Amino acid sequence: AQSVTQPDIHITVSEGASLELRCNYSYGATPYLFWYVQSPGQGLQLLLKYFSGDTLVQGIKGFEAEFKRSQSSFNLRKPSVHWSDAAEYFCAVGTRNSGGSNYKLTFGKGTLLTVNP
Amino acid sequence: DGGITQSPKYLFRKEGQNVTLSCEQNLNHDAMYWYRQDPGQGLRLIYYSQIVNDFQKGDIAEGYSVSREKKESFPLTVTSAQKNPTAFYLCASSARQGSIYGYTFGSGTRLTVV
């Protein structure tokens, strides 16, 4: 079964600094990969997703993520963080061969981002 | 605009009462999901449904029940058997192969036992 690990529970950065949130997955084949963001008291919003092809994926709000097969990672990056980026971020993995009964995504436990002024 | 609507946003329940959380989508999605969220525990799957009149238990189904009589609707009932129901509940929907296309989430319902 697939699994997702987000090693950092909480990260604090200064406004304007660069950001990298880590995500590692466990799955036997090439997975579908997602990053979601959740503001306090809200639902999750999709930031970006990886299907295949180019391993560097661009998303909304200036975020990007890079799929590294050799490291089983899909880290999220942003070159300059804004105060409005403070939120919780979730990585998720879906199986590729889901034509049968497995339609579910598996989510990591999330990384809470605090942005200092 | 298409989307997924959860209501109410805040809900208060007395001990021993059942309450029902509403989830409606107009995205023509086949699959729908209910998650529970507690601080530091991420998202935990309660129930999911891939097609009308069919649903499966997730990881923490005890004390919860669901129905899927219409494609657009997937209500969750928190029964009195759920010992610690205070939490944030999220509903999501997806195309049939949700693991490929991802999920669309509602804005959540915060349930508090008083």
Interface residues (C-beta under 8 A of the other chain):
Chain A: I9 Y32 F34 Y36 G41 Q42 G43 L44 Q45 L46 K49 F51 F90 A92 G94 T95 R96 S98 G99 S101 N102 Y103 K104 L105 F107 G108 K109 G110
Chain B: Q6 A31 Y33 G40 Q41 G42 L43 L45 Y48 Q50 F88 L90 A92 S94 R96 Q97 G98 S99 I100 G102 Y103 T104 F105 G106 S107 G108 R110
